[in-house]
Amino acid sequence: MIVNRINSDFRRWRAYRKTVTELSKLSARQLEDIGIAPYEIEDAARGRFRR
């Protein structure tokens, strides 16, 4: 049903935004420790990050 799809998309978007927000709070050094560069935050949050 369309309502379920909209709800699912919204939940996924909220999780993405939360991840971006939390990763953005980390310093470049902290991001380096977990293997992410600052410019890779959005890709990591979308699950498209590969090392």
CNS distance restraints for C-alpha pairs under 8 A (distance, minus, plus):
assign (resid   1 and name CA) (resid   5 and name CA) 6.55 0.50 0.50
assign (resid   2 and name CA) (resid   6 and name CA) 6.19 0.50 0.50
assign (resid   3 and name CA) (resid   7 and name CA) 6.08 0.50 0.50
assign (resid   4 and name CA) (resid   8 and name CA) 6.02 0.50 0.50
assign (resid   5 and name CA) (resid   9 and name CA) 6.08 0.50 0.50
assign (resid   6 and name CA) (resid  10 and name CA) 6.07 0.50 0.50
assign (resid   7 and name CA) (resid  11 and name CA) 6.20 0.50 0.50
assign (resid   8 and name CA) (resid  12 and name CA) 6.21 0.50 0.50
assign (resid   9 and name CA) (resid  13 and name CA) 6.12 0.50 0.50
assign (resid  10 and name CA) (resid  14 and name CA) 6.13 0.50 0.50
assign (resid  11 and name CA) (resid  15 and name CA) 6.25 0.50 0.50
assign (resid  12 and name CA) (resid  16 and name CA) 6.23 0.50 0.50
assign (resid  13 and name CA) (resid  17 and name CA) 6.18 0.50 0.50
assign (resid  14 and name CA) (resid  18 and name CA) 6.11 0.50 0.50
assign (resid  15 and name CA) (resid  19 and name CA) 6.15 0.50 0.50
assign (resid  16 and name CA) (resid  20 and name CA) 6.22 0.50 0.50
assign (resid  16 and name CA) (resid  45 and name CA) 5.52 0.50 0.50
assign (resid  16 and name CA) (resid  46 and name CA) 6.38 0.50 0.50
assign (resid  17 and name CA) (resid  21 and name CA) 6.05 0.50 0.50
assign (resid  17 and name CA) (resid  45 and name CA) 7.91 0.50 0.50
assign (resid  18 and name CA) (resid  22 and name CA) 6.11 0.50 0.50
assign (resid  19 and name CA) (resid  23 and name CA) 6.04 0.50 0.50
assign (resid  19 and name CA) (resid  45 and name CA) 5.66 0.50 0.50
assign (resid  20 and name CA) (resid  24 and name CA) 5.91 0.50 0.50
assign (resid  20 and name CA) (resid  41 and name CA) 6.32 0.50 0.50
assign (resid  20 and name CA) (resid  42 and name CA) 6.20 0.50 0.50
assign (resid  20 and name CA) (resid  45 and name CA) 5.95 0.50 0.50
assign (resid  21 and name CA) (resid  25 and name CA) 6.55 0.50 0.50
assign (resid  22 and name CA) (resid  26 and name CA) 7.20 0.50 0.50
assign (resid  23 and name CA) (resid  31 and name CA) 7.62 0.50 0.50
assign (resid  23 and name CA) (resid  41 and name CA) 6.63 0.50 0.50
assign (resid  24 and name CA) (resid  38 and name CA) 7.67 0.50 0.50
assign (resid  24 and name CA) (resid  41 and name CA) 7.32 0.50 0.50
assign (resid  26 and name CA) (resid  30 and name CA) 5.81 0.50 0.50
assign (resid  26 and name CA) (resid  31 and name CA) 6.28 0.50 0.50
assign (resid  27 and name CA) (resid  31 and name CA) 6.23 0.50 0.50
assign (resid  28 and name CA) (resid  32 and name CA) 6.04 0.50 0.50
assign (resid  28 and name CA) (resid  37 and name CA) 6.94 0.50 0.50
assign (resid  28 and name CA) (resid  38 and name CA) 6.36 0.50 0.50
assign (resid  29 and name CA) (resid  33 and name CA) 6.25 0.50 0.50
assign (resid  30 and name CA) (resid  34 and name CA) 6.70 0.50 0.50
assign (resid  31 and name CA) (resid  35 and name CA) 6.18 0.50 0.50
assign (resid  31 and name CA) (resid  36 and name CA) 5.05 0.50 0.50
assign (resid  31 and name CA) (resid  37 and name CA) 6.06 0.50 0.50
assign (resid  31 and name CA) (resid  38 and name CA) 6.92 0.50 0.50
assign (resid  32 and name CA) (resid  36 and name CA) 5.40 0.50 0.50
assign (resid  32 and name CA) (resid  37 and name CA) 6.08 0.50 0.50
assign (resid  35 and name CA) (resid  51 and name CA) 7.99 0.50 0.50
assign (resid  36 and name CA) (resid  40 and name CA) 6.10 0.50 0.50
assign (resid  36 and name CA) (resid  41 and name CA) 6.91 0.50 0.50
assign (resid  36 and name CA) (resid  44 and name CA) 7.77 0.50 0.50
assign (resid  37 and name CA) (resid  41 and name CA) 6.99 0.50 0.50
assign (resid  40 and name CA) (resid  44 and name CA) 6.12 0.50 0.50
assign (resid  40 and name CA) (resid  49 and name CA) 7.40 0.50 0.50
assign (resid  41 and name CA) (resid  45 and name CA) 6.13 0.50 0.50
assign (resid  42 and name CA) (resid  46 and name CA) 6.21 0.50 0.50
assign (resid  43 and name CA) (resid  47 and name CA) 6.22 0.50 0.50
assign (resid  43 and name CA) (resid  48 and name CA) 5.13 0.50 0.50
assign (resid  43 and name CA) (resid  49 and name CA) 5.32 0.50 0.50
assign (resid  44 and name CA) (resid  48 and name CA) 5.82 0.50 0.50
assign (resid  44 and name CA) (resid  49 and name CA) 4.64 0.50 0.50
assign (resid  45 and name CA) (resid  49 and name CA) 7.99 0.50 0.50
